[in-house]
Amino acid sequence: MTASQQPDDRLSRVTDTVAPSAEPARLVVLVSGSGSNLQALLDACADPSYGAQVVAVGADRDGIAGLDRAANAGVPTFVHKVKEYPERVDWDRALTASVASYKPDLVVSAGFLKLVGEDFLEAFGDRYINTHNALLPAFPGIHGPRDALEYGVKIAGATLFFVDGGVDTGPIIAQVAVAVEDDDTEETLTERIKEVERRQLVEWVGRLVRDGWTITGRKVRLK
């Protein structure tokens, strides 16, 4: 499955997707840590009816459990450390080239802690998804549950979205809510969000690759 973006501004674009083929969709997953979301996707892909396979796992650092999970599943891996490149744009181009070499239908940020650049978004902008532990557009950034608690909200949750050039600003695919308890701490709320966030990621990756999708302005719809 492939997606092509018309040359238009972000709010008026229309992205078309080709109908899914009989072959499993190709997923490249990017990680920076333990890889629990990656593991959930690997487990889901073991069922042929899911419609996808993880063909590669990329990371921005060595020695992480996410790479071990990929190796245990027999999935190829690659690592690009930002500090090993003279400029950030060089890192972005190297990451783009590695991902492109696996011909992905969908690229999944599964706890990947680096912002990609223009080259990556040019290549994969409407095929690159990320999950965030807050109900966007509220509480973007790396401290979603903490910021939600400090604000005093009664409902928190997780958002799955297509990545654009902003920070957690791309078109929203799906959201799931989690009630905030009176005695919640950042840690307890984060853990409850993680549980539903992981299920949402697995469900919607499967739905996207099986059904295809369109992006019209900020509206994401299954085909």
Disulfide bonds with the S-S distance in Angstrom:
none
